Amino acid sequence: MSFTQLKPRQVINKAFLKVKPNRIDIEKFKNHLILVLDQIHELESEEFHKNIVSRFLETTY
C-alpha cells in the first residue's frame, strides 16, 4: 500500500476555501489554544483531556 501526501487545499471542501476568517477570530482561537495547552497534564487520563478539548471547542466556536 502506498500513500500519497496531499496538501490541505487538496482535501478541504471547496466551500470552506471561500470562507475568510477575520483577525479577531484567529486571535480568539490562538488565545484559547494557549489556555488548553497550559491545562494539559501528561499523567492525567484521556477522559480528563477529552473534557478539556470539549470545553475548548465549545468556547472557541
PDBQT receptor file of N, H, CA, C and O in Angstrom, charges set to zero:
ATOM      1  N   MET A   1       0.845  -1.165   0.000  1.00  0.00    +0.000 N 
ATOM      2  CA  MET A   1       0.000   0.000   0.000  1.00  0.00    +0.000 C 
ATOM      3  C   MET A   1       0.895   1.234   0.000  1.00  0.00    +0.000 C 
ATOM      4  O   MET A   1       1.797   1.347   0.830  1.00  0.00    +0.000 OA
ATOM      5  N   SER A   2       0.656   2.137  -0.904  1.00  0.00    +0.000 N 
ATOM      6  H   SER A   2      -0.077   2.045  -1.579  1.00  0.00    +0.000 HD
ATOM      7  CA  SER A   2       1.457   3.357  -0.944  1.00  0.00    +0.000 C 
ATOM      8  C   SER A   2       0.566   4.554  -0.610  1.00  0.00    +0.000 C 
ATOM      9  O   SER A   2      -0.626   4.574  -0.919  1.00  0.00    +0.000 OA
ATOM     10  N   PHE A   3       1.169   5.525   0.014  1.00  0.00    +0.000 N 
ATOM     11  H   PHE A   3       2.137   5.508   0.265  1.00  0.00    +0.000 HD
ATOM     12  CA  PHE A   3       0.446   6.718   0.415  1.00  0.00    +0.000 C 
ATOM     13  C   PHE A   3       0.937   7.908  -0.388  1.00  0.00    +0.000 C 
ATOM     14  O   PHE A   3       2.126   8.027  -0.686  1.00  0.00    +0.000 OA
ATOM     15  N   THR A   4       0.027   8.770  -0.726  1.00  0.00    +0.000 N 
ATOM     16  H   THR A   4      -0.938   8.673  -0.483  1.00  0.00    +0.000 HD
ATOM     17  CA  THR A   4       0.372   9.992  -1.435  1.00  0.00    +0.000 C 
ATOM     18  C   THR A   4       0.131  11.164  -0.501  1.00  0.00    +0.000 C 
ATOM     19  O   THR A   4      -0.949  11.296   0.075  1.00  0.00    +0.000 OA
ATOM     20  N   GLN A   5       1.120  12.002  -0.356  1.00  0.00    +0.000 N 
ATOM     21  H   GLN A   5       1.997  11.895  -0.824  1.00  0.00    +0.000 HD
ATOM     22  CA  GLN A   5       0.977  13.152   0.516  1.00  0.00    +0.000 C 
ATOM     23  C   GLN A   5       0.177  14.225  -0.209  1.00  0.00    +0.000 C 
ATOM     24  O   GLN A   5       0.501  14.616  -1.331  1.00  0.00    +0.000 OA
ATOM     25  N   LEU A   6      -0.881  14.695   0.461  1.00  0.00    +0.000 N 
ATOM     26  H   LEU A   6      -1.144  14.377   1.372  1.00  0.00    +0.000 HD
ATOM     27  CA  LEU A   6      -1.736  15.719  -0.117  1.00  0.00    +0.000 C 
ATOM     28  C   LEU A   6      -1.594  17.011   0.669  1.00  0.00    +0.000 C 
ATOM     29  O   LEU A   6      -1.308  16.994   1.866  1.00  0.00    +0.000 OA
ATOM     30  N   LYS A   7      -1.793  18.106   0.002  1.00  0.00    +0.000 N 
ATOM     31  H   LYS A   7      -2.025  18.120  -0.971  1.00  0.00    +0.000 HD
ATOM     32  CA  LYS A   7      -1.776  19.407   0.654  1.00  0.00    +0.000 C 
ATOM     33  C   LYS A   7      -3.175  19.701   1.192  1.00  0.00    +0.000 C 
ATOM     34  O   LYS A   7      -4.160  19.191   0.658  1.00  0.00    +0.000 OA
ATOM     35  N   PRO A   8      -3.274  20.517   2.240  1.00  0.00    +0.000 N 
ATOM     36  CA  PRO A   8      -4.594  20.824   2.807  1.00  0.00    +0.000 C 
ATOM     37  C   PRO A   8      -5.587  21.335   1.763  1.00  0.00    +0.000 C 
ATOM     38  O   PRO A   8      -6.767  20.989   1.813  1.00  0.00    +0.000 OA
ATOM     39  N   ARG A   9      -5.134  22.130   0.848  1.00  0.00    +0.000 N 
ATOM     40  H   ARG A   9      -4.175  22.412   0.808  1.00  0.00    +0.000 HD
ATOM     41  CA  ARG A   9      -6.020  22.684  -0.181  1.00  0.00    +0.000 C 
ATOM     42  C   ARG A   9      -6.649  21.579  -1.048  1.00  0.00    +0.000 C 
ATOM     43  O   ARG A   9      -7.729  21.769  -1.606  1.00  0.00    +0.000 OA
ATOM     44  N   GLN A  10      -5.981  20.444  -1.156  1.00  0.00    +0.000 N 
ATOM     45  H   GLN A  10      -5.103  20.289  -0.703  1.00  0.00    +0.000 HD
ATOM     46  CA  GLN A  10      -6.484  19.343  -1.979  1.00  0.00    +0.000 C 
ATOM     47  C   GLN A  10      -7.561  18.528  -1.269  1.00  0.00    +0.000 C 
ATOM     48  O   GLN A  10      -8.366  17.871  -1.929  1.00  0.00    +0.000 OA
ATOM     49  N   VAL A  11      -7.590  18.558   0.042  1.00  0.00    +0.000 N 
ATOM     50  H   VAL A  11      -6.936  19.092   0.578  1.00  0.00    +0.000 HD
ATOM     51  CA  VAL A  11      -8.536  17.711   0.765  1.00  0.00    +0.000 C 
ATOM     52  C   VAL A  11      -9.690  18.477   1.402  1.00  0.00    +0.000 C 
ATOM     53  O   VAL A  11     -10.699  17.882   1.779  1.00  0.00    +0.000 OA
ATOM     54  N   ILE A  12      -9.545  19.794   1.524  1.00  0.00    +0.000 N 
ATOM     55  H   ILE A  12      -8.725  20.278   1.218  1.00  0.00    +0.000 HD
ATOM     56  CA  ILE A  12     -10.611  20.598   2.131  1.00  0.00    +0.000 C 
ATOM     57  C   ILE A  12     -11.702  20.838   1.101  1.00  0.00    +0.000 C 
ATOM     58  O   ILE A  12     -11.434  21.079  -0.076  1.00  0.00    +0.000 OA
ATOM     59  N   ASN A  13     -12.943  20.766   1.577  1.00  0.00    +0.000 N 
ATOM     60  H   ASN A  13     -13.161  20.570   2.533  1.00  0.00    +0.000 HD
ATOM     61  CA  ASN A  13     -14.094  21.049   0.737  1.00  0.00    +0.000 C 
ATOM     62  C   ASN A  13     -13.950  22.453   0.146  1.00  0.00    +0.000 C 
ATOM     63  O   ASN A  13     -13.577  23.387   0.856  1.00  0.00    +0.000 OA
ATOM     64  N   LYS A  14     -14.237  22.603  -1.120  1.00  0.00    +0.000 N 
ATOM     65  H   LYS A  14     -14.540  21.844  -1.696  1.00  0.00    +0.000 HD
ATOM     66  CA  LYS A  14     -14.064  23.883  -1.815  1.00  0.00    +0.000 C 
ATOM     67  C   LYS A  14     -14.891  25.005  -1.193  1.00  0.00    +0.000 C 
ATOM     68  O   LYS A  14     -14.493  26.167  -1.269  1.00  0.00    +0.000 OA
ATOM     69  N   ALA A  15     -16.031  24.687  -0.581  1.00  0.00    +0.000 N 
ATOM     70  H   ALA A  15     -16.354  23.743  -0.519  1.00  0.00    +0.000 HD
ATOM     71  CA  ALA A  15     -16.862  25.710   0.053  1.00  0.00    +0.000 C 
ATOM     72  C   ALA A  15     -16.128  26.342   1.236  1.00  0.00    +0.000 C 
ATOM     73  O   ALA A  15     -16.289  27.534   1.497  1.00  0.00    +0.000 OA
ATOM     74  N   PHE A  16     -15.328  25.557   1.948  1.00  0.00    +0.000 N 
ATOM     75  H   PHE A  16     -15.198  24.589   1.735  1.00  0.00    +0.000 HD
ATOM     76  CA  PHE A  16     -14.590  26.097   3.089  1.00  0.00    +0.000 C 
ATOM     77  C   PHE A  16     -13.448  27.002   2.646  1.00  0.00    +0.000 C 
ATOM     78  O   PHE A  16     -13.039  27.888   3.397  1.00  0.00    +0.000 OA
ATOM     79  N   LEU A  17     -12.936  26.798   1.456  1.00  0.00    +0.000 N 
ATOM     80  H   LEU A  17     -13.269  26.079   0.846  1.00  0.00    +0.000 HD
ATOM     81  CA  LEU A  17     -11.846  27.637   0.962  1.00  0.00    +0.000 C 
ATOM     82  C   LEU A  17     -12.308  29.063   0.684  1.00  0.00    +0.000 C 
ATOM     83  O   LEU A  17     -11.492  29.984   0.665  1.00  0.00    +0.000 OA
ATOM     84  N   LYS A  18     -13.595  29.251   0.471  1.00  0.00    +0.000 N 
ATOM     85  H   LYS A  18     -14.258  28.503   0.487  1.00  0.00    +0.000 HD
ATOM     86  CA  LYS A  18     -14.131  30.582   0.188  1.00  0.00    +0.000 C 
ATOM     87  C   LYS A  18     -14.327  31.406   1.455  1.00  0.00    +0.000 C 
ATOM     88  O   LYS A  18     -14.439  32.630   1.379  1.00  0.00    +0.000 OA
ATOM     89  N   VAL A  19     -14.372  30.759   2.620  1.00  0.00    +0.000 N 
ATOM     90  H   VAL A  19     -14.281  29.765   2.682  1.00  0.00    +0.000 HD
ATOM     91  CA  VAL A  19     -14.599  31.461   3.879  1.00  0.00    +0.000 C 
ATOM     92  C   VAL A  19     -13.280  32.059   4.355  1.00  0.00    +0.000 C 
ATOM     93  O   VAL A  19     -12.289  31.349   4.522  1.00  0.00    +0.000 OA
ATOM     94  N   LYS A  20     -13.280  33.354   4.568  1.00  0.00    +0.000 N 
ATOM     95  H   LYS A  20     -14.085  33.931   4.432  1.00  0.00    +0.000 HD
ATOM     96  CA  LYS A  20     -12.081  34.046   5.037  1.00  0.00    +0.000 C 
ATOM     97  C   LYS A  20     -12.258  34.395   6.517  1.00  0.00    +0.000 C 
ATOM     98  O   LYS A  20     -13.132  35.192   6.858  1.00  0.00    +0.000 OA
ATOM     99  N   PRO A  21     -11.447  33.815   7.396  1.00  0.00    +0.000 N 
ATOM    100  CA  PRO A  21     -11.553  34.159   8.817  1.00  0.00    +0.000 C 
ATOM    101  C   PRO A  21     -11.028  35.568   9.051  1.00  0.00    +0.000 C 
ATOM    102  O   PRO A  21     -10.087  36.011   8.392  1.00  0.00    +0.000 OA
ATOM    103  N   ASN A  22     -11.650  36.269   9.998  1.00  0.00    +0.000 N 
ATOM    104  H   ASN A  22     -12.415  35.910  10.534  1.00  0.00    +0.000 HD
ATOM    105  CA  ASN A  22     -11.149  37.603  10.296  1.00  0.00    +0.000 C 
ATOM    106  C   ASN A  22     -10.120  37.530  11.424  1.00  0.00    +0.000 C 
ATOM    107  O   ASN A  22     -10.019  36.516  12.116  1.00  0.00    +0.000 OA
ATOM    108  N   ARG A  23      -9.383  38.578  11.600  1.00  0.00    +0.000 N 
ATOM    109  H   ARG A  23      -9.465  39.401  11.038  1.00  0.00    +0.000 HD
ATOM    110  CA  ARG A  23      -8.274  38.614  12.563  1.00  0.00    +0.000 C 
ATOM    111  C   ARG A  23      -8.771  38.370  13.983  1.00  0.00    +0.000 C 
ATOM    112  O   ARG A  23      -8.068  37.726  14.762  1.00  0.00    +0.000 OA
ATOM    113  N   ILE A  24      -9.933  38.849  14.345  1.00  0.00    +0.000 N 
ATOM    114  H   ILE A  24     -10.504  39.372  13.712  1.00  0.00    +0.000 HD
ATOM    115  CA  ILE A  24     -10.474  38.668  15.698  1.00  0.00    +0.000 C 
ATOM    116  C   ILE A  24     -10.689  37.190  15.991  1.00  0.00    +0.000 C 
ATOM    117  O   ILE A  24     -10.354  36.716  17.076  1.00  0.00    +0.000 OA
ATOM    118  N   ASP A  25     -11.247  36.462  15.029  1.00  0.00    +0.000 N 
ATOM    119  H   ASP A  25     -11.519  36.847  14.148  1.00  0.00    +0.000 HD
ATOM    120  CA  ASP A  25     -11.477  35.026  15.209  1.00  0.00    +0.000 C 
ATOM    121  C   ASP A  25     -10.159  34.255  15.342  1.00  0.00    +0.000 C 
ATOM    122  O   ASP A  25     -10.055  33.321  16.137  1.00  0.00    +0.000 OA
ATOM    123  N   ILE A  26      -9.172  34.651  14.568  1.00  0.00    +0.000 N 
ATOM    124  H   ILE A  26      -9.257  35.410  13.922  1.00  0.00    +0.000 HD
ATOM    125  CA  ILE A  26      -7.871  33.986  14.642  1.00  0.00    +0.000 C 
ATOM    126  C   ILE A  26      -7.226  34.226  16.003  1.00  0.00    +0.000 C 
ATOM    127  O   ILE A  26      -6.679  33.301  16.603  1.00  0.00    +0.000 OA
ATOM    128  N   GLU A  27      -7.288  35.452  16.487  1.00  0.00    +0.000 N 
ATOM    129  H   GLU A  27      -7.733  36.203  15.999  1.00  0.00    +0.000 HD
ATOM    130  CA  GLU A  27      -6.710  35.775  17.793  1.00  0.00    +0.000 C 
ATOM    131  C   GLU A  27      -7.449  35.058  18.921  1.00  0.00    +0.000 C 
ATOM    132  O   GLU A  27      -6.829  34.588  19.874  1.00  0.00    +0.000 OA
ATOM    133  N   LYS A  28      -8.764  34.978  18.811  1.00  0.00    +0.000 N 
ATOM    134  H   LYS A  28      -9.268  35.360  18.037  1.00  0.00    +0.000 HD
ATOM    135  CA  LYS A  28      -9.563  34.262  19.810  1.00  0.00    +0.000 C 
ATOM    136  C   LYS A  28      -9.156  32.788  19.856  1.00  0.00    +0.000 C 
ATOM    137  O   LYS A  28      -8.980  32.219  20.933  1.00  0.00    +0.000 OA
ATOM    138  N   PHE A  29      -9.007  32.181  18.685  1.00  0.00    +0.000 N 
ATOM    139  H   PHE A  29      -9.149  32.644  17.810  1.00  0.00    +0.000 HD
ATOM    140  CA  PHE A  29      -8.592  30.785  18.606  1.00  0.00    +0.000 C 
ATOM    141  C   PHE A  29      -7.212  30.597  19.231  1.00  0.00    +0.000 C 
ATOM    142  O   PHE A  29      -7.007  29.665  20.008  1.00  0.00    +0.000 OA
ATOM    143  N   LYS A  30      -6.267  31.471  18.900  1.00  0.00    +0.000 N 
ATOM    144  H   LYS A  30      -6.433  32.228  18.268  1.00  0.00    +0.000 HD
ATOM    145  CA  LYS A  30      -4.916  31.364  19.437  1.00  0.00    +0.000 C 
ATOM    146  C   LYS A  30      -4.912  31.471  20.965  1.00  0.00    +0.000 C 
ATOM    147  O   LYS A  30      -4.235  30.697  21.643  1.00  0.00    +0.000 OA
ATOM    148  N   ASN A  31      -5.665  32.427  21.499  1.00  0.00    +0.000 N 
ATOM    149  H   ASN A  31      -6.215  33.055  20.948  1.00  0.00    +0.000 HD
ATOM    150  CA  ASN A  31      -5.718  32.597  22.958  1.00  0.00    +0.000 C 
ATOM    151  C   ASN A  31      -6.311  31.381  23.649  1.00  0.00    +0.000 C 
ATOM    152  O   ASN A  31      -5.804  30.941  24.681  1.00  0.00    +0.000 OA
ATOM    153  N   HIS A  32      -7.386  30.835  23.085  1.00  0.00    +0.000 N 
ATOM    154  H   HIS A  32      -7.798  31.192  22.247  1.00  0.00    +0.000 HD
ATOM    155  CA  HIS A  32      -8.000  29.650  23.678  1.00  0.00    +0.000 C 
ATOM    156  C   HIS A  32      -7.086  28.435  23.560  1.00  0.00    +0.000 C 
ATOM    157  O   HIS A  32      -7.037  27.602  24.465  1.00  0.00    +0.000 OA
ATOM    158  N   LEU A  33      -6.370  28.334  22.460  1.00  0.00    +0.000 N 
ATOM    159  H   LEU A  33      -6.409  29.011  21.725  1.00  0.00    +0.000 HD
ATOM    160  CA  LEU A  33      -5.452  27.219  22.274  1.00  0.00    +0.000 C 
ATOM    161  C   LEU A  33      -4.312  27.272  23.297  1.00  0.00    +0.000 C 
ATOM    162  O   LEU A  33      -3.904  26.237  23.825  1.00  0.00    +0.000 OA
ATOM    163  N   ILE A  34      -3.812  28.442  23.570  1.00  0.00    +0.000 N 
ATOM    164  H   ILE A  34      -4.143  29.283  23.141  1.00  0.00    +0.000 HD
ATOM    165  CA  ILE A  34      -2.765  28.599  24.586  1.00  0.00    +0.000 C 
ATOM    166  C   ILE A  34      -3.278  28.151  25.951  1.00  0.00    +0.000 C 
ATOM    167  O   ILE A  34      -2.561  27.484  26.697  1.00  0.00    +0.000 OA
ATOM    168  N   LEU A  35      -4.515  28.516  26.278  1.00  0.00    +0.000 N 
ATOM    169  H   LEU A  35      -5.098  29.057  25.671  1.00  0.00    +0.000 HD
ATOM    170  CA  LEU A  35      -5.103  28.093  27.555  1.00  0.00    +0.000 C 
ATOM    171  C   LEU A  35      -5.234  26.578  27.630  1.00  0.00    +0.000 C 
ATOM    172  O   LEU A  35      -4.970  25.983  28.674  1.00  0.00    +0.000 OA
ATOM    173  N   VAL A  36      -5.636  25.960  26.541  1.00  0.00    +0.000 N 
ATOM    174  H   VAL A  36      -5.850  26.444  25.692  1.00  0.00    +0.000 HD
ATOM    175  CA  VAL A  36      -5.778  24.498  26.516  1.00  0.00    +0.000 C 
ATOM    176  C   VAL A  36      -4.424  23.830  26.702  1.00  0.00    +0.000 C 
ATOM    177  O   VAL A  36      -4.302  22.877  27.471  1.00  0.00    +0.000 OA
ATOM    178  N   LEU A  37      -3.430  24.312  26.017  1.00  0.00    +0.000 N 
ATOM    179  H   LEU A  37      -3.529  25.086  25.392  1.00  0.00    +0.000 HD
ATOM    180  CA  LEU A  37      -2.099  23.713  26.124  1.00  0.00    +0.000 C 
ATOM    181  C   LEU A  37      -1.540  23.852  27.535  1.00  0.00    +0.000 C 
ATOM    182  O   LEU A  37      -0.780  22.998  27.990  1.00  0.00    +0.000 OA
ATOM    183  N   ASP A  38      -1.910  24.917  28.224  1.00  0.00    +0.000 N 
ATOM    184  H   ASP A  38      -2.528  25.612  27.855  1.00  0.00    +0.000 HD
ATOM    185  CA  ASP A  38      -1.471  25.098  29.612  1.00  0.00    +0.000 C 
ATOM    186  C   ASP A  38      -2.157  24.127  30.570  1.00  0.00    +0.000 C 
ATOM    187  O   ASP A  38      -1.631  23.847  31.647  1.00  0.00    +0.000 OA
ATOM    188  N   GLN A  39      -3.310  23.620  30.194  1.00  0.00    +0.000 N 
ATOM    189  H   GLN A  39      -3.738  23.848  29.319  1.00  0.00    +0.000 HD
ATOM    190  CA  GLN A  39      -4.078  22.718  31.064  1.00  0.00    +0.000 C 
ATOM    191  C   GLN A  39      -3.688  21.251  30.909  1.00  0.00    +0.000 C 
ATOM    192  O   GLN A  39      -4.127  20.414  31.698  1.00  0.00    +0.000 OA
ATOM    193  N   ILE A  40      -2.887  20.932  29.926  1.00  0.00    +0.000 N 
ATOM    194  H   ILE A  40      -2.531  21.612  29.286  1.00  0.00    +0.000 HD
ATOM    195  CA  ILE A  40      -2.517  19.536  29.670  1.00  0.00    +0.000 C 
ATOM    196  C   ILE A  40      -1.551  19.034  30.740  1.00  0.00    +0.000 C 
ATOM    197  O   ILE A  40      -0.562  19.688  31.072  1.00  0.00    +0.000 OA
ATOM    198  N   HIS A  41      -1.870  17.850  31.269  1.00  0.00    +0.000 N 
ATOM    199  H   HIS A  41      -2.673  17.318  31.000  1.00  0.00    +0.000 HD
ATOM    200  CA  HIS A  41      -1.004  17.178  32.240  1.00  0.00    +0.000 C 
ATOM    201  C   HIS A  41      -0.759  15.767  31.715  1.00  0.00    +0.000 C 
ATOM    202  O   HIS A  41      -1.700  15.009  31.480  1.00  0.00    +0.000 OA
ATOM    203  N   GLU A  42       0.482  15.432  31.538  1.00  0.00    +0.000 N 
ATOM    204  H   GLU A  42       1.246  16.048  31.729  1.00  0.00    +0.000 HD
ATOM    205  CA  GLU A  42       0.828  14.133  30.939  1.00  0.00    +0.000 C 
ATOM    206  C   GLU A  42       0.342  12.948  31.760  1.00  0.00    +0.000 C 
ATOM    207  O   GLU A  42       0.070  11.885  31.202  1.00  0.00    +0.000 OA
ATOM    208  N   LEU A  43       0.231  13.109  33.059  1.00  0.00    +0.000 N 
ATOM    209  H   LEU A  43       0.452  13.972  33.512  1.00  0.00    +0.000 HD
ATOM    210  CA  LEU A  43      -0.150  11.985  33.909  1.00  0.00    +0.000 C 
ATOM    211  C   LEU A  43      -1.664  11.802  34.032  1.00  0.00    +0.000 C 
ATOM    212  O   LEU A  43      -2.124  10.818  34.611  1.00  0.00    +0.000 OA
ATOM    213  N   GLU A  44      -2.425  12.730  33.499  1.00  0.00    +0.000 N 
ATOM    214  H   GLU A  44      -2.051  13.529  33.029  1.00  0.00    +0.000 HD
ATOM    215  CA  GLU A  44      -3.878  12.626  33.573  1.00  0.00    +0.000 C 
ATOM    216  C   GLU A  44      -4.419  11.661  32.522  1.00  0.00    +0.000 C 
ATOM    217  O   GLU A  44      -3.724  11.275  31.583  1.00  0.00    +0.000 OA
ATOM    218  N   SER A  45      -5.670  11.290  32.709  1.00  0.00    +0.000 N 
ATOM    219  H   SER A  45      -6.235  11.603  33.472  1.00  0.00    +0.000 HD
ATOM    220  CA  SER A  45      -6.306  10.303  31.828  1.00  0.00    +0.000 C 
ATOM    221  C   SER A  45      -6.796  10.938  30.530  1.00  0.00    +0.000 C 
ATOM    222  O   SER A  45      -6.845  12.159  30.382  1.00  0.00    +0.000 OA
ATOM    223  N   GLU A  46      -7.149  10.076  29.617  1.00  0.00    +0.000 N 
ATOM    224  H   GLU A  46      -7.109   9.084  29.737  1.00  0.00    +0.000 HD
ATOM    225  CA  GLU A  46      -7.713  10.531  28.343  1.00  0.00    +0.000 C 
ATOM    226  C   GLU A  46      -9.045  11.240  28.580  1.00  0.00    +0.000 C 
ATOM    227  O   GLU A  46      -9.357  12.221  27.905  1.00  0.00    +0.000 OA
ATOM    228  N   GLU A  47      -9.821  10.751  29.528  1.00  0.00    +0.000 N 
ATOM    229  H   GLU A  47      -9.567   9.954  30.077  1.00  0.00    +0.000 HD
ATOM    230  CA  GLU A  47     -11.110  11.362  29.848  1.00  0.00    +0.000 C 
ATOM    231  C   GLU A  47     -10.922  12.805  30.307  1.00  0.00    +0.000 C 
ATOM    232  O   GLU A  47     -11.691  13.684  29.917  1.00  0.00    +0.000 OA
ATOM    233  N   PHE A  48      -9.925  13.048  31.115  1.00  0.00    +0.000 N 
ATOM    234  H   PHE A  48      -9.301  12.334  31.432  1.00  0.00    +0.000 HD
ATOM    235  CA  PHE A  48      -9.607  14.399  31.589  1.00  0.00    +0.000 C 
ATOM    236  C   PHE A  48      -9.312  15.314  30.401  1.00  0.00    +0.000 C 
ATOM    237  O   PHE A  48      -9.821  16.432  30.332  1.00  0.00    +0.000 OA
ATOM    238  N   HIS A  49      -8.499  14.840  29.479  1.00  0.00    +0.000 N 
ATOM    239  H   HIS A  49      -8.085  13.931  29.535  1.00  0.00    +0.000 HD
ATOM    240  CA  HIS A  49      -8.124  15.645  28.319  1.00  0.00    +0.000 C 
ATOM    241  C   HIS A  49      -9.280  15.812  27.334  1.00  0.00    +0.000 C 
ATOM    242  O   HIS A  49      -9.386  16.835  26.658  1.00  0.00    +0.000 OA
ATOM    243  N   LYS A  50     -10.133  14.811  27.261  1.00  0.00    +0.000 N 
ATOM    244  H   LYS A  50     -10.046  13.980  27.810  1.00  0.00    +0.000 HD
ATOM    245  CA  LYS A  50     -11.291  14.908  26.386  1.00  0.00    +0.000 C 
ATOM    246  C   LYS A  50     -12.191  16.053  26.828  1.00  0.00    +0.000 C 
ATOM    247  O   LYS A  50     -12.735  16.781  25.997  1.00  0.00    +0.000 OA
ATOM    248  N   ASN A  51     -12.346  16.207  28.128  1.00  0.00    +0.000 N 
ATOM    249  H   ASN A  51     -11.905  15.616  28.803  1.00  0.00    +0.000 HD
ATOM    250  CA  ASN A  51     -13.171  17.298  28.647  1.00  0.00    +0.000 C 
ATOM    251  C   ASN A  51     -12.552  18.657  28.356  1.00  0.00    +0.000 C 
ATOM    252  O   ASN A  51     -13.264  19.614  28.056  1.00  0.00    +0.000 OA
ATOM    253  N   ILE A  52     -11.239  18.744  28.443  1.00  0.00    +0.000 N 
ATOM    254  H   ILE A  52     -10.660  17.966  28.687  1.00  0.00    +0.000 HD
ATOM    255  CA  ILE A  52     -10.554  19.996  28.130  1.00  0.00    +0.000 C 
ATOM    256  C   ILE A  52     -10.774  20.361  26.664  1.00  0.00    +0.000 C 
ATOM    257  O   ILE A  52     -11.081  21.512  26.351  1.00  0.00    +0.000 OA
ATOM    258  N   VAL A  53     -10.620  19.404  25.778  1.00  0.00    +0.000 N 
ATOM    259  H   VAL A  53     -10.370  18.470  26.032  1.00  0.00    +0.000 HD
ATOM    260  CA  VAL A  53     -10.803  19.661  24.348  1.00  0.00    +0.000 C 
ATOM    261  C   VAL A  53     -12.256  20.024  24.053  1.00  0.00    +0.000 C 
ATOM    262  O   VAL A  53     -12.522  20.896  23.227  1.00  0.00    +0.000 OA
ATOM    263  N   SER A  54     -13.183  19.369  24.714  1.00  0.00    +0.000 N 
ATOM    264  H   SER A  54     -12.967  18.660  25.385  1.00  0.00    +0.000 HD
ATOM    265  CA  SER A  54     -14.596  19.655  24.524  1.00  0.00    +0.000 C 
ATOM    266  C   SER A  54     -14.921  21.096  24.920  1.00  0.00    +0.000 C 
ATOM    267  O   SER A  54     -15.610  21.808  24.189  1.00  0.00    +0.000 OA
ATOM    268  N   ARG A  55     -14.423  21.515  26.073  1.00  0.00    +0.000 N 
ATOM    269  H   ARG A  55     -13.863  20.937  26.666  1.00  0.00    +0.000 HD
ATOM    270  CA  ARG A  55     -14.646  22.904  26.522  1.00  0.00    +0.000 C 
ATOM    271  C   ARG A  55     -13.985  23.893  25.557  1.00  0.00    +0.000 C 
ATOM    272  O   ARG A  55     -14.538  24.956  25.274  1.00  0.00    +0.000 OA
ATOM    273  N   PHE A  56     -12.812  23.539  25.061  1.00  0.00    +0.000 N 
ATOM    274  H   PHE A  56     -12.363  22.675  25.291  1.00  0.00    +0.000 HD
ATOM    275  CA  PHE A  56     -12.111  24.401  24.095  1.00  0.00    +0.000 C 
ATOM    276  C   PHE A  56     -12.984  24.625  22.843  1.00  0.00    +0.000 C 
ATOM    277  O   PHE A  56     -13.149  25.755  22.384  1.00  0.00    +0.000 OA
ATOM    278  N   LEU A  57     -13.529  23.542  22.310  1.00  0.00    +0.000 N 
ATOM    279  H   LEU A  57     -13.395  22.624  22.682  1.00  0.00    +0.000 HD
ATOM    280  CA  LEU A  57     -14.342  23.663  21.102  1.00  0.00    +0.000 C 
ATOM    281  C   LEU A  57     -15.633  24.442  21.362  1.00  0.00    +0.000 C 
ATOM    282  O   LEU A  57     -16.086  25.196  20.500  1.00  0.00    +0.000 OA
ATOM    283  N   GLU A  58     -16.223  24.265  22.540  1.00  0.00    +0.000 N 
ATOM    284  H   GLU A  58     -15.855  23.653  23.240  1.00  0.00    +0.000 HD
ATOM    285  CA  GLU A  58     -17.453  24.986  22.871  1.00  0.00    +0.000 C 
ATOM    286  C   GLU A  58     -17.209  26.482  23.016  1.00  0.00    +0.000 C 
ATOM    287  O   GLU A  58     -18.008  27.292  22.549  1.00  0.00    +0.000 OA
ATOM    288  N   THR A  59     -16.108  26.848  23.662  1.00  0.00    +0.000 N 
ATOM    289  H   THR A  59     -15.458  26.190  24.041  1.00  0.00    +0.000 HD
ATOM    290  CA  THR A  59     -15.860  28.278  23.897  1.00  0.00    +0.000 C 
ATOM    291  C   THR A  59     -15.264  28.993  22.696  1.00  0.00    +0.000 C 
ATOM    292  O   THR A  59     -15.401  30.209  22.563  1.00  0.00    +0.000 OA
ATOM    293  N   THR A  60     -14.617  28.256  21.836  1.00  0.00    +0.000 N 
ATOM    294  H   THR A  60     -14.506  27.268  21.944  1.00  0.00    +0.000 HD
ATOM    295  CA  THR A  60     -13.966  28.878  20.691  1.00  0.00    +0.000 C 
ATOM    296  C   THR A  60     -14.930  29.075  19.533  1.00  0.00    +0.000 C 
ATOM    297  O   THR A  60     -14.817  30.069  18.815  1.00  0.00    +0.000 OA
ATOM    298  N   TYR A  61     -15.871  28.167  19.326  1.00  0.00    +0.000 N 
ATOM    299  H   TYR A  61     -15.963  27.360  19.908  1.00  0.00    +0.000 HD
ATOM    300  CA  TYR A  61     -16.773  28.267  18.191  1.00  0.00    +0.000 C 
ATOM    301  C   TYR A  61     -18.195  28.422  18.620  1.00  0.00    +0.000 C 
ATOM    302  O   TYR A  61     -19.087  28.521  17.777  1.00  0.00    +0.000 OA
TER     303      TYR A  61
